[in-house]
Amino acid sequence: MTRNPPPARLPARRIRRNRWLLLAVAAAVLTGVLAGVMAIALTVGPQLPTSWLSSKHSSKSSLSAADGVVPEGVTVLDDTYEAVTRLDPALLDALRRAATAAAADGVEFYVNSGWRSPEYQNQLLREAVAAHGSEDEAARWVATAATSPHVSGDAADIGHSDAAQWLAEHGAEHGLCRIYRNEPWHFELRTQAIGHRCPDMYANPTEDPRMRQ
């Protein structure tokens, strides 16, 4: 009986080379995936931290535009939503002047959230507590109805990311300042910043003395 010869073994050097080839291919694929994720993140830009701050949450409640709920696509120039029209007049005027200046750079200001009713603010706070598991953690993102500058009409959450970035760079010229480092979309009026600079930001609302009233 003739036996088949045993399969030839690949030289150790070739085996090592094949392993390195496989590792290189895997690394290239992983790099491509990570690059894609980063590209998406940069396109989307800074987003609201969790779903409780999305205007879409109101579809499961009795809240409406009369409480400050806004659909996507509402700009600071819109006169049909109370989230915009019930902002402090000086803040709204500054936002609209800044929006006019930003338009020359191809940037449009959207209002993710503006004025809110106490009921809306209370619901956001309840949902934040449920999402984060404690009142202390929720306070890093959502104020009470008694302390929130949104309820008083003194704050606006601006989108998209290019608009928030434009305001971060040019907002002081219009008296519009970021207040919290963890909320790059949140702007308030600080007229003393005009011709100077915005005041130092708080890390989050828990450092803001207004939240301790």
KOLNU-201334 format. One line per 5 residues: their letters; for each residue y, x negated, z negated of N, C-alpha, C. Coordinates in nm, 4 decimals. Layout:
REM KOLNU-201334
a = Y,X,Z,Y,X,Z,Y,X,Z ~ ...
END
This chain:
REM KOLNU-201334
mtrnp = -0.1188,-0.0857,0.0000,0.0000,0.0000,0.0000,0.1235,-0.0891,0.0000 ~ 0.2147,-0.0544,0.0845,0.3386,-0.1328,0.0913,0.4419,-0.0706,0.0000 ~ 0.4933,-0.1499,-0.0892,0.5961,-0.0997,-0.1797,0.7351,-0.1211,-0.1202 ~ 0.8178,-0.0158,-0.1429,0.9568,-0.0305,-0.0993,1.0256,-0.1342,-0.1871 ~ 1.1051,-0.2152,-0.1297,1.1753,-0.3164,-0.2095,1.2735,-0.2481,-0.3046
pparl = 1.2929,-0.3037,-0.4226,1.3888,-0.2429,-0.5174,1.5287,-0.2432,-0.4577 ~ 1.6078,-0.1406,-0.4962,1.7447,-0.1331,-0.4423,1.8234,-0.2568,-0.4785 ~ 1.8992,-0.2997,-0.3839,1.9788,-0.4205,-0.4072,2.0859,-0.3931,-0.5113 ~ 2.1042,-0.4851,-0.5999,2.2068,-0.4703,-0.7010,2.3390,-0.5263,-0.6495 ~ 2.4462,-0.4489,-0.6832,2.5777,-0.4971,-0.6442,2.6146,-0.6161,-0.7310
parri = 2.6770,-0.7118,-0.6735,2.7217,-0.8251,-0.7537,2.8151,-0.7780,-0.8646 ~ 2.8098,-0.8457,-0.9794,2.8927,-0.8072,-1.0946,3.0406,-0.8069,-1.0590 ~ 3.0811,-0.9027,-0.9725,3.2221,-0.9084,-0.9339,3.2650,-0.7825,-0.8609 ~ 3.1749,-0.7293,-0.7720,3.2086,-0.6075,-0.6971,3.2148,-0.4867,-0.7909 ~ 3.1230,-0.4833,-0.8887,3.1236,-0.3719,-0.9852,3.2558,-0.3698,-1.0614
rrnrw = 3.2972,-0.4882,-1.1082,3.4241,-0.4948,-1.1810,3.5402,-0.4524,-1.0929 ~ 3.5365,-0.4929,-0.9648,3.6444,-0.4561,-0.8725,3.6485,-0.3058,-0.8504 ~ 3.5297,-0.2432,-0.8389,3.5234,-0.0973,-0.8212,3.5786,-0.0246,-0.9430 ~ 3.5452,-0.0798,-1.0617,3.5980,-0.0166,-1.1827,3.7503,-0.0210,-1.1848 ~ 3.8057,-0.1367,-1.1507,3.9514,-0.1472,-1.1481,4.0131,-0.0536,-1.0454
lllav = 3.9415,-0.0362,-0.9327,3.9917,0.0560,-0.8302,3.9975,0.1983,-0.8833 ~ 3.8897,0.2395,-0.9513,3.8853,0.3739,-1.0089,3.9945,0.3918,-1.1132 ~ 4.0153,0.2919,-1.1968,4.1206,0.2999,-1.2975,4.2579,0.3099,-1.2331 ~ 4.2791,0.2350,-1.1249,4.4089,0.2384,-1.0559,4.4348,0.3759,-0.9956 ~ 4.3285,0.4342,-0.9355,4.3436,0.5681,-0.8766,4.3753,0.6694,-0.9854
aaavl = 4.3020,0.6620,-1.0970,4.3263,0.7551,-1.2084,4.4675,0.7415,-1.2615 ~ 4.5156,0.6173,-1.2739,4.6511,0.5940,-1.3236,4.7552,0.6514,-1.2279 ~ 4.7292,0.6365,-1.0969,4.8226,0.6891,-0.9969,4.8299,0.8414,-1.0035 ~ 4.7122,0.9039,-1.0198,4.7093,1.0498,-1.0290,4.7841,1.0959,-1.1530 ~ 4.7589,1.0294,-1.2672,4.8257,1.0659,-1.3911,4.9759,1.0475,-1.3797
tgvla = 5.0180,0.9393,-1.3168,5.1605,0.9147,-1.2983,5.2242,1.0253,-1.2141 ~ 5.1526,1.0676,-1.1106,5.2041,1.1750,-1.0259,5.2185,1.3048,-1.1014 ~ 5.1197,1.3352,-1.1849,5.1256,1.4592,-1.2642,5.2439,1.4548,-1.3601 ~ 5.2592,1.3408,-1.4304,5.3697,1.3282,-1.5248,5.5040,1.3365,-1.4538 ~ 5.5137,1.2763,-1.3369,5.6388,1.2826,-1.2611,5.6707,1.4260,-1.2223
gvmai = 5.5666,1.5013,-1.1863,5.5883,1.6415,-1.1517,5.6368,1.7222,-1.2693 ~ 5.5760,1.6963,-1.3861,5.6179,1.7682,-1.5067,5.7622,1.7358,-1.5407 ~ 5.7979,1.6061,-1.5311,5.9349,1.5666,-1.5611,6.0328,1.6282,-1.4626 ~ 5.9939,1.6352,-1.3370,6.0827,1.6953,-1.2362,6.1081,1.8409,-1.2678 ~ 6.0010,1.9113,-1.3094,6.0169,2.0518,-1.3452,6.1084,2.0651,-1.4651
altvg = 6.0885,1.9771,-1.5657,6.1706,1.9840,-1.6862,6.3175,1.9607,-1.6544 ~ 6.3443,1.8644,-1.5647,6.4816,1.8365,-1.5287,6.5425,1.9505,-1.4500 ~ 6.4609,2.0155,-1.3687,6.5114,2.1286,-1.2913,6.5455,2.2458,-1.3817 ~ 6.4553,2.2726,-1.4761,6.4761,2.3857,-1.5669,6.5893,2.3561,-1.6630 ~ 6.5933,2.2314,-1.7126,6.6999,2.1933,-1.8020,6.6781,2.2443,-1.9425
pqlpt = 6.7790,2.2297,-2.0308,6.7644,2.2732,-2.1686,6.7419,2.4229,-2.1746 ~ 6.6373,2.4624,-2.2394,6.6063,2.6033,-2.2496,6.6137,2.6484,-2.3941 ~ 6.6225,2.7787,-2.4121,6.6211,2.8332,-2.5460,6.4881,2.7995,-2.6110 ~ 6.4885,2.7682,-2.7402,6.3725,2.7073,-2.8039,6.2467,2.7907,-2.8036 ~ 6.2566,2.9197,-2.8241,6.1376,3.0035,-2.8205,6.1737,3.1389,-2.7654
swlss = 6.0737,3.2191,-2.7392,6.0953,3.3423,-2.6634,6.1799,3.4445,-2.7364 ~ 6.1964,3.4311,-2.8697,6.2717,3.5349,-2.9384,6.4172,3.5388,-2.8951 ~ 6.4693,3.4286,-2.8364,6.6081,3.4261,-2.7936,6.6272,3.4721,-2.6499 ~ 6.5203,3.5136,-2.5851,6.5330,3.5606,-2.4482,6.5788,3.7057,-2.4469 ~ 6.6696,3.7374,-2.3572,6.7170,3.8751,-2.3492,6.6047,3.9707,-2.3146
khssk = 6.4949,3.9177,-2.2588,6.3851,4.0047,-2.2186,6.3133,4.0660,-2.3383 ~ 6.3322,4.0054,-2.4576,6.2612,4.0558,-2.5745,6.2987,4.2010,-2.6028 ~ 6.4172,4.2428,-2.5598,6.4672,4.3744,-2.5949,6.3911,4.4867,-2.5266 ~ 6.3064,4.4539,-2.4287,6.2309,4.5586,-2.3604,6.1355,4.6283,-2.4555 ~ 6.1045,4.5648,-2.5690,6.0134,4.6243,-2.6655,6.0897,4.6835,-2.7833
sslsa = 6.2195,4.7006,-2.7692,6.2985,4.7550,-2.8782,6.3962,4.8574,-2.8245 ~ 6.4748,4.9119,-2.9159,6.5739,5.0121,-2.8759,6.7075,4.9484,-2.8422 ~ 6.7146,4.8152,-2.8444,6.8403,4.7484,-2.8150,6.8758,4.7631,-2.6675 ~ 7.0056,4.7575,-2.6390,7.0522,4.7763,-2.5020,7.1751,4.6904,-2.4779 ~ 7.2372,4.7095,-2.3629,7.3581,4.6349,-2.3300,7.4682,4.6620,-2.4313
adgvv = 7.4645,4.7793,-2.4946,7.5657,4.8121,-2.5954,7.5533,4.7234,-2.7186 ~ 7.4375,4.6584,-2.7349,7.4167,4.5662,-2.8469,7.4411,4.4211,-2.8076 ~ 7.4730,4.3973,-2.6803,7.4972,4.2621,-2.6341,7.3826,4.2022,-2.5554 ~ 7.2807,4.2820,-2.5279,7.1690,4.2324,-2.4466,7.2177,4.2151,-2.3026 ~ 7.1826,4.1023,-2.2415,7.2229,4.0784,-2.1030,7.1014,4.0440,-2.0173
pegvt = 7.0971,4.0941,-1.8951,6.9910,4.0515,-1.8024,7.0263,3.9152,-1.7455 ~ 6.9345,3.8578,-1.6712,6.9618,3.7299,-1.6066,7.0677,3.7487,-1.4975 ~ 7.1480,3.6459,-1.4785,7.2438,3.6473,-1.3685,7.3826,3.6942,-1.4040 ~ 7.4090,3.7262,-1.5313,7.5430,3.7685,-1.5731,7.6300,3.6442,-1.5921 ~ 7.7482,3.6436,-1.5339,7.8378,3.5287,-1.5446,7.9532,3.5587,-1.6392
vlddt = 8.0312,3.4559,-1.6698,8.1454,3.4744,-1.7593,8.2552,3.5574,-1.6939 ~ 8.2445,3.5802,-1.5640,8.3446,3.6601,-1.4930,8.3077,3.8081,-1.4882 ~ 8.1920,3.8429,-1.5414,8.1430,3.9807,-1.5365,8.2181,4.0673,-1.6375 ~ 8.2623,4.1837,-1.5926,8.3351,4.2764,-1.6801,8.2556,4.4016,-1.7126 ~ 8.1253,4.3981,-1.6899,8.0457,4.5195,-1.7094,7.9527,4.5116,-1.8297
yeavt = 7.9407,4.3958,-1.8926,7.8506,4.3810,-2.0066,7.9294,4.3455,-2.1322 ~ 7.8978,4.4155,-2.2393,7.9714,4.3957,-2.3640,7.9480,4.2577,-2.4230 ~ 7.8365,4.1956,-2.3886,7.8128,4.0587,-2.4344,7.9240,3.9659,-2.3874 ~ 7.9859,4.0005,-2.2740,8.0965,3.9215,-2.2196,8.2305,3.9793,-2.2627 ~ 8.2490,4.1084,-2.2431,8.3811,4.1689,-2.2649,8.4206,4.1739,-2.4121
rldpa = 8.3227,4.1694,-2.5034,8.3548,4.1743,-2.6458,8.3623,4.0365,-2.7104 ~ 8.3589,3.9331,-2.6283,8.3889,3.7997,-2.6803,8.5358,3.7936,-2.7217 ~ 8.5673,3.7053,-2.8153,8.7062,3.6846,-2.8532,8.7880,3.6565,-2.7269 ~ 8.9009,3.7253,-2.7086,8.9781,3.7096,-2.5845,9.0147,3.5647,-2.5527 ~ 9.0506,3.4879,-2.6555,9.0879,3.3486,-2.6304,8.9675,3.2671,-2.5831
lldal = 8.8502,3.2927,-2.6422,8.7280,3.2236,-2.5994,8.6932,3.2628,-2.4565 ~ 8.7001,3.3908,-2.4260,8.6658,3.4366,-2.2914,8.7624,3.3793,-2.1885 ~ 8.8909,3.3746,-2.2232,8.9886,3.3175,-2.1308,8.9593,3.1704,-2.1045 ~ 8.9240,3.0964,-2.2099,8.8922,2.9542,-2.1931,8.7672,2.9360,-2.1081 ~ 8.6665,3.0207,-2.1300,8.5441,3.0123,-2.0506,8.5718,3.0401,-1.9035
rraat = 8.6561,3.1371,-1.8770,8.6850,3.1724,-1.7380,8.7691,3.0652,-1.6701 ~ 8.8612,3.0046,-1.7438,8.9384,2.8946,-1.6844,8.8479,2.7756,-1.6558 ~ 8.7585,2.7479,-1.7491,8.6644,2.6372,-1.7278,8.5710,2.6684,-1.6115 ~ 8.5284,2.7946,-1.6000,8.4390,2.8341,-1.4907,8.5071,2.8155,-1.3559 ~ 8.6354,2.8448,-1.3497,8.7103,2.8257,-1.2248,8.7144,2.6780,-1.1875
aaaad = 8.7362,2.5925,-1.2880,8.7383,2.4483,-1.2619,8.5999,2.3979,-1.2219 ~ 8.4965,2.4494,-1.2881,8.3596,2.4046,-1.2590,8.3146,2.4497,-1.1207 ~ 8.3676,2.5628,-1.0741,8.3284,2.6134,-0.9422,8.3613,2.5132,-0.8329 ~ 8.4664,2.4342,-0.8536,8.5031,2.3319,-0.7551,8.3954,2.2239,-0.7455 ~ 8.3147,2.2122,-0.8500,8.2032,2.1168,-0.8496,8.0709,2.1848,-0.8166
gvefy = 8.0785,2.3102,-0.7745,7.9577,2.3825,-0.7375,7.8767,2.4316,-0.8564 ~ 7.9416,2.4469,-0.9716,7.8722,2.4884,-1.0944,7.9180,2.6285,-1.1333 ~ 7.8227,2.7135,-1.1684,7.8529,2.8497,-1.2098,7.8068,2.8715,-1.3533 ~ 7.8894,2.9405,-1.4314,7.8586,2.9648,-1.5721,7.7897,3.0999,-1.5881 ~ 7.6684,3.0980,-1.6409,7.5975,3.2210,-1.6739,7.5986,3.2413,-1.8254
vnsgw = 7.5973,3.3661,-1.8657,7.5960,3.3985,-2.0080,7.4543,3.4388,-2.0470 ~ 7.3857,3.3502,-2.1183,7.2532,3.3847,-2.1697,7.2650,3.4775,-2.2894 ~ 7.3702,3.4594,-2.3656,7.3991,3.5468,-2.4792,7.5439,3.5260,-2.5186 ~ 7.6111,3.6342,-2.5541,7.7508,3.6252,-2.5959,7.7703,3.7025,-2.7241 ~ 7.8571,3.8045,-2.7185,7.8718,3.8915,-2.8356,7.7402,3.9647,-2.8611
rspey = 7.7054,3.9817,-2.9895,7.5859,4.0568,-3.0278,7.6205,4.1545,-3.1395 ~ 7.5561,4.2672,-3.1379,7.5713,4.3618,-3.2488,7.4964,4.3080,-3.3701 ~ 7.5308,4.3527,-3.4913,7.4544,4.3114,-3.6097,7.3060,4.3455,-3.5965 ~ 7.2749,4.4587,-3.5346,7.1354,4.4986,-3.5165,7.0607,4.3991,-3.4285 ~ 7.1257,4.3571,-3.3227,7.0653,4.2579,-3.2327,7.0417,4.1264,-3.3071
qnqll = 7.1437,4.0832,-3.3827,7.1310,3.9575,-3.4555,7.0192,3.9651,-3.5594 ~ 7.0102,4.0775,-3.6289,6.9046,4.0939,-3.7293,6.7662,4.0898,-3.6656 ~ 6.7538,4.1497,-3.5466,6.6240,4.1466,-3.4795,6.5889,4.0044,-3.4369 ~ 6.6879,3.9319,-3.3848,6.6626,3.7921,-3.3470,6.6174,3.7107,-3.4675 ~ 6.6786,3.7366,-3.5820,6.6413,3.6625,-3.7013,6.5000,3.6970,-3.7462
reava = 6.4643,3.8244,-3.7430,6.3279,3.8635,-3.7804,6.2258,3.7977,-3.6880 ~ 6.2564,3.7954,-3.5587,6.1635,3.7362,-3.4631,6.1560,3.5841,-3.4814 ~ 6.2680,3.5225,-3.5190,6.2677,3.3784,-3.5438,6.1826,3.3442,-3.6657 ~ 6.1917,3.4260,-3.7700,6.1099,3.4037,-3.8898,5.9622,3.4171,-3.8541 ~ 5.9292,3.5199,-3.7746,5.7898,3.5386,-3.7338,5.7418,3.4224,-3.6476
ahgse = 5.8287,3.3721,-3.5613,5.7896,3.2639,-3.4705,5.7727,3.1314,-3.5441 ~ 5.8572,3.1067,-3.6449,5.8567,2.9770,-3.7122,5.7884,2.9784,-3.8479 ~ 5.7598,3.0957,-3.8980,5.6813,3.1036,-4.0205,5.7575,3.0986,-4.1504 ~ 5.8889,3.0793,-4.1439,5.9661,3.0779,-4.2681,6.1131,3.1032,-4.2373 ~ 6.1852,3.1545,-4.3369,6.3284,3.1773,-4.3212,6.4038,3.0458,-4.3095
deaar = 6.3594,2.9441,-4.3819,6.4275,2.8145,-4.3780,6.4223,2.7530,-4.2384 ~ 6.3051,2.7599,-4.1746,6.2929,2.7034,-4.0403,6.3679,2.7886,-3.9391 ~ 6.3619,2.9194,-3.9557,6.4331,3.0083,-3.8635,6.5836,2.9846,-3.8692 ~ 6.6346,2.9482,-3.9869,6.7782,2.9271,-4.0040,6.8300,2.8096,-3.9215 ~ 6.7401,2.7247,-3.8745,6.7813,2.6143,-3.7876,6.8244,2.6642,-3.6500
wvata = 6.7885,2.7900,-3.6180,6.8144,2.8429,-3.4842,6.8938,2.9731,-3.4838 ~ 6.8752,3.0561,-3.5837,6.9370,3.1890,-3.5823,7.0062,3.2162,-3.7156 ~ 7.1326,3.2576,-3.7083,7.2094,3.2886,-3.8290,7.1882,3.4352,-3.8671 ~ 7.2360,3.4692,-3.9850,7.2333,3.6096,-4.0268,7.3452,3.6842,-3.9559 ~ 7.3364,3.8161,-3.9578,7.4420,3.8968,-3.8957,7.5762,3.8749,-3.9649
atsph = 7.5725,3.8415,-4.0939,7.6966,3.8226,-4.1693,7.7659,3.6915,-4.1354 ~ 7.6909,3.5935,-4.0847,7.7495,3.4611,-4.0596,7.7517,3.4201,-3.9138 ~ 7.6824,3.4908,-3.8270,7.6701,3.4479,-3.6879,7.8026,3.4574,-3.6125 ~ 7.8451,3.3498,-3.5448,7.9651,3.3578,-3.4609,7.9438,3.4457,-3.3378 ~ 7.8180,3.4746,-3.3050,7.7950,3.5673,-3.1942,7.8370,3.7086,-3.2331
vsgda = 7.8079,3.7476,-3.3554,7.8427,3.8832,-3.4005,7.9940,3.9011,-3.4052 ~ 8.0660,3.7963,-3.4398,8.2121,3.8044,-3.4424,8.2736,3.7827,-3.3044 ~ 8.1900,3.7516,-3.2047,8.2402,3.7303,-3.0691,8.2984,3.5921,-3.0467 ~ 8.2628,3.4966,-3.1331,8.3226,3.3635,-3.1265,8.2303,3.2575,-3.0669 ~ 8.1214,3.2980,-3.0043,8.0287,3.2004,-2.9468,7.9633,3.2571,-2.8224
adigh = 7.9311,3.1674,-2.7299,7.8599,3.2064,-2.6087,7.7544,3.1012,-2.5773 ~ 7.6371,3.1477,-2.5404,7.5293,3.0579,-2.4963,7.5341,3.0526,-2.3442 ~ 7.5627,2.9344,-2.2907,7.5909,2.9196,-2.1484,7.4727,2.8560,-2.0742 ~ 7.4380,2.9108,-1.9616,7.3372,2.8565,-1.8716,7.3982,2.8488,-1.7320 ~ 7.3341,2.7782,-1.6416,7.2105,2.7042,-1.6566,7.2394,2.5652,-1.7095
sdaaq = 7.1398,2.4773,-1.6972,7.1561,2.3432,-1.7541,7.2741,2.2678,-1.6932 ~ 7.3021,2.2897,-1.5642,7.4142,2.2175,-1.5030,7.5473,2.2649,-1.5608 ~ 7.5562,2.3939,-1.5961,7.6789,2.4462,-1.6561,7.6966,2.3913,-1.7971 ~ 7.5884,2.3892,-1.8747,7.5957,2.3338,-2.0102,7.6337,2.1861,-2.0054 ~ 7.5789,2.1145,-1.9078,7.6120,1.9725,-1.8941,7.7570,1.9537,-1.8529
wlaeh = 7.8057,2.0392,-1.7617,7.9457,2.0308,-1.7182,8.0379,2.0527,-1.8373 ~ 8.0064,2.1519,-1.9195,8.0889,2.1791,-2.0368,8.0806,2.0670,-2.1401 ~ 7.9636,2.0076,-2.1522,7.9498,1.8956,-2.2451,8.0431,1.7819,-2.2053 ~ 8.0660,1.7662,-2.0737,8.1497,1.6574,-2.0237,8.2975,1.6956,-2.0146 ~ 8.3260,1.8227,-1.9818,8.4640,1.8627,-1.9537,8.5159,1.9733,-2.0451
gaehg = 8.4307,2.0261,-2.1312,8.4698,2.1412,-2.2122,8.5900,2.1166,-2.3015 ~ 8.6011,1.9958,-2.3559,8.7131,1.9665,-2.4466,8.8483,1.9888,-2.3794 ~ 8.8547,1.9689,-2.2474,8.9794,1.9910,-2.1745,9.0231,2.1368,-2.1824 ~ 8.9287,2.2247,-2.2093,8.9572,2.3681,-2.2190,8.9391,2.4204,-2.3612 ~ 8.9156,2.3286,-2.4548,8.8957,2.3695,-2.5928,8.7577,2.4261,-2.6202
lcriy = 8.6626,2.3977,-2.5344,8.5269,2.4505,-2.5492,8.4347,2.3384,-2.5955 ~ 8.3690,2.3613,-2.7077,8.2904,2.2542,-2.7698,8.1501,2.2989,-2.8071 ~ 8.0572,2.2052,-2.7944,7.9246,2.2249,-2.8530,7.9384,2.2099,-3.0034 ~ 7.8643,2.2903,-3.0769,7.8745,2.2878,-3.2225,7.7505,2.2275,-3.2863 ~ 7.6333,2.2516,-3.2245,7.5069,2.2066,-3.2828,7.4319,2.1177,-3.1843
rnepw = 7.3802,2.0047,-3.2341,7.3076,1.9131,-3.1464,7.1792,1.9744,-3.0937 ~ 7.1175,2.0655,-3.1684,6.9916,2.1240,-3.1236,7.0121,2.2439,-3.0313 ~ 7.1381,2.2786,-3.0034,7.1660,2.3922,-2.9146,7.2669,2.3502,-2.8076 ~ 7.2211,2.2833,-2.7025,7.3137,2.2348,-2.5998,7.3776,2.3453,-2.5174 ~ 7.3353,2.4676,-2.5356,7.3891,2.5816,-2.4614,7.4981,2.6564,-2.5388
hfelr = 7.5146,2.6294,-2.6691,7.6018,2.7065,-2.7581,7.7420,2.6449,-2.7596 ~ 7.8433,2.7252,-2.7203,7.9812,2.6770,-2.7162,8.0740,2.7721,-2.7905 ~ 8.1725,2.7118,-2.8577,8.2742,2.7862,-2.9287,8.4105,2.7276,-2.8949 ~ 8.5149,2.8027,-2.9277,8.6512,2.7586,-2.8972,8.7043,2.6706,-3.0102 ~ 8.7496,2.5520,-2.9742,8.8148,2.4596,-3.0668,8.9387,2.4064,-2.9960
tqaig = 9.0498,2.4778,-3.0103,9.1698,2.4434,-2.9338,9.2221,2.3039,-2.9689 ~ 9.1929,2.2556,-3.0901,9.2405,2.1231,-3.1282,9.1758,2.0124,-3.0462 ~ 9.0695,2.0472,-2.9739,9.0023,1.9468,-2.8908,9.0785,1.9179,-2.7621 ~ 9.1655,2.0088,-2.7213,9.2386,1.9909,-2.5958,9.3264,1.8665,-2.6047 ~ 9.3097,1.7761,-2.5102,9.3843,1.6511,-2.5106,9.3260,1.5477,-2.6046
hrcpd = 9.2201,1.5835,-2.6742,9.1577,1.4899,-2.7685,9.0069,1.4891,-2.7427 ~ 8.9299,1.5286,-2.8398,8.7853,1.5357,-2.8250,8.7323,1.6437,-2.9178 ~ 8.6115,1.6882,-2.8885,8.5491,1.7888,-2.9728,8.5091,1.7263,-3.1065 ~ 8.5075,1.8056,-3.2133,8.4638,1.7523,-3.3433,8.3167,1.7140,-3.3397 ~ 8.2772,1.6327,-3.4350,8.1369,1.5932,-3.4437,8.0492,1.7170,-3.4607
myanp = 7.9330,1.7125,-3.3973,7.8418,1.8264,-3.4035,7.7581,1.8232,-3.5304 ~ 7.7177,1.9420,-3.5750,7.6164,1.9535,-3.6792,7.4796,1.9373,-3.6137 ~ 7.3837,1.8869,-3.6892,7.2486,1.8742,-3.6340,7.1922,2.0101,-3.5973 ~ 7.2182,2.1101,-3.6794,7.1736,2.2476,-3.6551,7.2557,2.3382,-3.7453 ~ 7.2441,2.4698,-3.7303,7.3285,2.5612,-3.8089,7.3166,2.5478,-3.9603
tedpr = 7.2061,2.4957,-4.0115,7.1935,2.4861,-4.1571,7.2951,2.3896,-4.2173 ~ 7.3535,2.2989,-4.1335,7.4548,2.2060,-4.1824,7.5959,2.2643,-4.1737 ~ 7.6085,2.3788,-4.1093,7.7384,2.4416,-4.0873,7.7818,2.5173,-4.2139 ~ 7.8950,2.4809,-4.2750,7.9390,2.5509,-4.3966,7.9562,2.7007,-4.3785 ~ 7.9852,2.7447,-4.2572,8.0034,2.8885,-4.2328,7.8740,2.9664,-4.2576
mrq = 7.7605,2.9011,-4.2438,7.6311,2.9678,-4.2602,7.5954,2.9885,-4.4072 ~ 7.6767,2.9313,-4.4981,7.6449,2.9401,-4.6415,7.7274,3.0453,-4.7126 ~ 7.7992,3.1250,-4.6390,7.8831,3.2276,-4.7002,7.7983,3.3393,-4.7609
END
